[in-house]
Each structure stands twice: as structure tokens, then as C-alpha cells.
Amino acid sequence: MKEKEFLNIIKHTLKSELIGDDCAYLKDLGIVITQDNLVEDVHFSRKFATPFELGFKAAMVNISDVCASGAIPLYLTSALSLPDDIEGSFIKEFYEGMKSACEDKVEIVGGDITGSGKIFISVTAIGSDKGRKISSRKNARPGQKIVVSGEHGSSGAGLRLLCDGKKNPQKFIQAHLMPRAQIQFSEKIAVSQKTDYAMMDTSDGLMDALSQIAQASRVLLEVDFGKIPFDKDLKYFENFEDIILYGAEDYQLIATVDDAQDLTVIGSVESSDVYGVRIKYSDKLIFYTKEDVEKKLYKHFKEQE
Amino acid sequence: MKEKEFLNIIKHTLKSELIGDDCAYLKDLGIVITQDNLVEDVHFSRKFATPFELGFKAAMVNISDVCASGAIPLYLTSALSLPDDIEGSFIKEFYEGMKSACEDKVEIVGGDITGSGKIFISVTAIGSDKGRKISSRKNARPGQKIVVSGEHGSSGAGLRLLCDGKKNPQKFIQAHLMPRAQIQFSEKIAVSQKTDYAMMDTSDGLMDALSQIAQASRVLLEVDFGKIPFDKDLKYFENFEDIILYGAEDYQLIATVDDAQDLTVIGSVESSDVYGVRIKYSDKLIFYTKEDVEKKLYKHFKEQE
């Protein structure tokens, strides 16, 4: 898929300032909106995920996008296109999974159903800006700290286990199948920061989020690898450092902020003529351009297949 | 597809009052929201529709749903899942089609792209309730007039021509490929009515909309067939009366209102122990239950295949 090329065509065709972040911020209405598709045998397989897990994840990824904006996640709508062999029990479990992800905080308010050859799921999430400062990935400024909501790599490890036909450790598999949106971290940032901040979820990997913010804000993000939180059992995996940096779908949040009190700081924003990400390992310092990150992400993705 | 059965399962699982109309009305945010999927070889074929026409229609059907609520259509987001053989030119023309349907009134603010085997399009539309009274299909009350925004049957005739490999009359084919949402009629109703009203678009056919309102409001809708506006050239089609009543995708609006001044009245709302639709032909009066309408819709749909 030529996704990034296609997104550029869309931006060029629509000439819209509102395309670029995970959510579009509609200031006149006081809301943010985001929409994502999940396609069978592209994003998920009925072999690996139960209908409940699928519904859970479909809701969660969109709630996470709203959290990345700093808005209060409030409502979801869904549209499902389903093959003829799908039973009513699938629908029931799917929506129970969605409800579980919503945790009495978010309400599901629409549900279109149509026919299809494979399962297509599209979910839209709406959040409110009330009392919140909304993020933009263009907002990183030299002098800010880079903060993170939690551990990285667990979901990537879980996917590797699933692909290898393994069922343990369960904690990694659960991290992959049932990720949690970082609602509290999002609120903490969006309510406490007095100045503009960048925030993204790490759905496509920590390095992808860092790189996207660096490019959009035209800065250098320097990260101390030793400060990134991760589950210590990841060390039993081959190339565990790559799983932490490039493994996707942890749905943690990273932000660049002026006020990092009580937050987990992993690095800082630096001014630079060349935009990108610099990782400080214990024994070396490596600079990654946008292209470097994209190549590594692609290579990491291919190794999972 | 067991769409209606599945929608009942969703309603039951979610226990939400907000599911039932084409749009969900989120009063706390002052907005309505609707989301629809279009699936290749289920809802459209690349053989019949250009990318421009497809984008146009994907936007229009959602704008039409917002119009049915009476809200002001303001924003669209889209998520496309596309096969590998799709070119950049497809994306460009598709979004130009969407923009054309938006007519400077509606802004497209998001565009997710993912991979897929077949083309899968999901569009979400947002409208504002500012200065508007929002409709519900539960709002029909005995004594109200049934009003309609325009002609029915042209889109159904266009689909029949396309299925038969014909290219004329162009007006019917255009009505099918490039339907127009009834923004002005929607505004007229939503601004002028002092009392609650029901409104729906006729995307699934005029009879479907009448029947849905009758069931949700627990009333009888009596329609004078001779008063339904239609293109007189429809008379050259076999069973043209069925095309007018059951042909889908005209995207006109019907409403039940107390104040029908300057509007096209086609019938009236009556109280009844049995809910449904009664059609007054020149020589007969026929009553249709919910089941009658569903059977006729299915039969009409099958005849198109």
C-alpha cells in the first residue's frame, strides 16, 4: 500500500489545514473527530482474535486517537460490513467488546450494517474540547521534554508470539489483543499544560510517533533509550530493542511538554537543521531521518509476516 | 444479509436510545452524526461508476442523512480501504467527487487510508443543531401532512437502465449515479416547523421511509399515489408505479409536519390500531403492513439483479 503517497494526494486535493493529526479539531463545534478502518486479513484475522477482542480493539484504537488529541472521548459510531456466514452471536460479542472498551466513559450511538465479502469495520470517535487544550503534532518546540504514558514493546512481542503459534507469556498476547487507551494520561496532559504541546499515540510504533512529531514540528527529538519504560521480560526476545522502538499497537501516548512534573521523561526537543530522531543508547548515539525510520518500520513489519 | 436482525441485536446489546434514526443526535455537543459504508460489488461496481461519481455519492448519501435530521451538514471524514492495484489518480478523482458533492457547504476534514482486497469506503458526516429543530422518525402524529421534497423513481429507473446495459435516457442514469441531497428542503422544514416532525431520506425507497416512520411512530400513513411527484417519462418503464414506490436512492426527503404551507403534500398521518402505509390509487386503496413492504422491497431489489 502506498498509504503515505495517497494521503499526500488527499491533502493536495482537499487543500485542508485540518488533515494531518489523528483527529480533526472542529473548533466551531468544540469537538475532535477521528475515523479508522479495520479490514479482515489486513489488520486482523478471525483465527487470532475473538469477536469480543475485535470489538474491544476497534473501539479502543479510536478512543486512543481522541486521547492523543487531549480531548474527552465521548461517543463512537460504527459501520460494519459483514459476509453472509456471520452469525448473530458475532455481532453480539463484537458490540459487547466495544462496550467493554468504552468503560461507561464513552457511548456507542450508531451502528450501520451492510453486506460484504470480508469483514470491514469502520469506527468514528468524537471527543469534546471542554476544559482541554488540544494537541497538534506541529507543536513540539526546542526546550520541551518528551514524556511517555507507559511501557512499549509488549504488544509487538505479543504479535510475534501469536505469529509463532505460541500462547505464553499471556501478558504480551493480551497487550496485543486488548490494548488500553491512555485516557488518564491524556487528561493529565490536556488539563495541566499551560502552553501548546504535541501528543500522539504510538499505534504505529514509538519511533513512528517520534518521527512524525519531529517532521511536523521541524525539530530534533533526542531520546535516551535507557529511560523508555518496558517490561523486563522483553529481554528474552531477539532484537528486543527493535520491538520497543518499532513494535506497533501499544497505544501508549507520547507528548512534548514544557511542564513535565510527575511525568516519565524519556528525552528532550532540540533545535536542528535536520529534523529527525536521535536515540542515545548506553554505548552509541544514532540519528534517524524520516526515511531511516520508514525503512526500519517496513523491515520490522515484514519480519512479522 | 440479515441487516435488520443484526441491527436489533446491536440495539439490544447497547441498550441505547440514540440508535434508530439515520443520525444520532448528541444534544450535549449540539451535533448529529451518521456513518455509512459503501462496499465494492455490494453497493457499487467499478464497471458502472467512475471514481468521481463514487466520491460524489459517498459524500452525498451521508450529507443526505444529516439533511434528514434537519441539522446543518458541516463536516465529513472518510476512511478508505483499497486494493493494491488502485492508482493515485483514483484517489484524486474520488476526493474531487466528494468535494463536488460538498459544494462549499461541507468540509472534508479527515481521510484514513488502509489496504484491502476490495474497495471499502466509510464516510461519517457531522451536522450542527444551531437554530434547527431536529427530527425523529418517532415524531409522526395523526393530523399531520406528509410532504415530500421532489420526484421519486428516477434513480431506480437509472439503475434498471444500467443493469440492462443502456445509456439513455441520461437523466435517469445521472439521477442514480449523482443523487443530490435535499439541503434546502431540510433547512426549510427544520427552521419553519414550530412542532416536532418526522423526517427521513428515501435512500431505501419511498415506501421504506413511509413504513419506517409508520412503525416508529405507531401510526398509519395514507398517501395519494397521484400526488407523488415523478418524471413523466417513467411511464415508459414496465411496473413504473413500483419503481416510484420501491426504487431506491432518490435521496429525496419525506416529512410529517403540522405546517405544510408551500410544500408538496402527498398524504396525511392517521391514527390506527394497525400501523403501516395505505396507498390511494385512482381505482383502489391498498394497505401495506411492515412485512408487506419488506417483501415488496426485497422482490423489487431481486428483480434488479
Interface residues (C-beta under 8 A of the other chain):
Chain A: M1 K2 E3 E5 F6 L7 I9 I10 H12 T13 L14 S16 L18 I19 C23 A24 L26 D28 L29 G30 I31 I33 T34 Q35 D36 N37 V39 D41 V42 H43 L74 Y75 T77 S78 A79 L80 S81 L82 D84 G88 I91 K92 Y95 E96 K99 E107 I108 V109 G110 G111 D112 I113 T114 G115 S116 G117 K118 F120 S122 T124 I126 S128
Chain B: M1 K2 E3 E5 F6 L7 I9 I10 H12 T13 L14 S16 L18 I19 C23 A24 L26 D28 L29 G30 I31 I33 T34 Q35 D36 N37 V39 D41 V42 H43 L74 Y75 T77 S78 A79 L80 S81 L82 D84 G88 I91 K92 Y95 E96 K99 E107 I108 V109 G110 G111 D112 I113 T114 G115 S116 G117 K118 F120 S122 T124 I126 S128
